[in-house]
Amino acid sequence: MNRKIASIAASVLVFAFVAPSATGVLARTAHHHGVTAARPAASLPKAPKDPFAKQDKKYSGQTITYYGGSVGTDHLADVPLVKAFHKSTGIKVKIVEQPSDSTATLSFLQNLFTQGSSSIDVTRLDVVWPGTFGRYLVSVKKPLAADAKLEIKSLLKNDTVGGRLVAMPYQGDFGMLYYLKDLLKKYHIAKPPTTWTQLTKDAKKIQKGERKSNKNFYGFVFQGKSYEGLTCNALEWIASYGGGSFISPKGKVTVDNAKAKAALKLAQSWVGTISPKGVTSYDEGATQNSFTGGDSAFARNWPYMDSPAILKGTKVQGKVGVAPLPHGAKGKSSATTGGWQIAVSKFSKHKGAALAFARYYASKVVQVWRATYAGIVPTMNSVASVKSVKKVQPFLSTVGKHTQRVVRPSTVLAGNYSKGSTDIFQSVNAILLGSKVSSTVANLKSELQSLHP
Ligand code: GLC
């Protein structure tokens, strides 16, 4: 294990266990309050070769380090990708897995970049981070120009900081409602709930019945831990009540309103009733464990959980349905825009090889492969319309088009976003743990105002 990475990992990932695996690639299992991230056991088919191999071969023999994902199918897909890239270019890519909690990854990168460390050449970046890290990243505009033309324009805009394109999108994300079809049938529920109040009722009914045979059964699981995922969930609740998105695009702090508070009150009532008490420490992995283990009727998660790579061989295989997230009485179904980009560090000592890998990683052929086998939502419309993708991701049209997309206030807060999101998820987590909604929201309002007066 690289010393620098080890020291940074030790300083920021105090709760993560880091161990070198037999292959020399770092394997890491994150333990959060006793919750271990779910990891599929399957392996994926061979990945496509690098379409730009001819040009990229000039870096043959170089080794770069990629800071890649560890949630859902992330790492499962990275292993064959890195192998195929090496085979076609001769460039070796070492994978360092990010913590499953993106807030912990953010701290790691903050440390890495402020130290000017060259130990990571390429990293994946959350859609809300370009403003935070833009100054540490090289421009990908020229080397990735051909692919940029295929990308969704709003994402390119999101990845442009101070006029420079600093990252290339490769994964889209939006929140969805997962449910078990057999249980809806068993409890005579005709269709998945469209309002949160209905979800609460349906979840109670199913939970009451299923508890007779499964003491660990709950009605609804979601990401309630104090981290970025909770900001995403809370935004969906609040926006779907017509309560705004914490801060308006013009910078006005809007969170202290009756609709937002009604949404948060309902969410608070779930903890210890239709959701486990421990949901206040659930991330995506814990959500997946509960749902795929057959221990919950409804779950909120990102689209990848609907892929065969995750569901095959689990208790719920063949029983999973997906639907737009529910909404408040007069609101609209709202899904937080998530997603990931690939970027090259300005401290990299192998920028050419690193850019070559980034170009491969975000390329159309790889996006098709990743969407088909790993359930990852593409960021190119021409990939979404490929037959094999449509077949495994019917939710792109059945759910994706029936929900309004809502964005976190990352553009308006720019470099202050991580502080703002921390204020948001800490306040909402406190509410889930029982803090008074009105005073907690009033405090959050003043915290956000101090970031964006
Ligand atoms: C998903 C989303 C990302 C979000 C994260 C929160 O990975 O793609 O945008 O920040 O979940 O846990």
Boltz pocket constraint, residues with backbone or C-beta under 6 A from the ligand:
constraints:
  - pocket:
      binder: B
      contacts: [[A, 100], [A, 102], [A, 126], [A, 127], [A, 128], [A, 172], [A, 173], [A, 228], [A, 229], [A, 230], [A, 232], [A, 284], [A, 302], [A, 337], [A, 338], [A, 339], [A, 340]]
      max_distance: 6.0
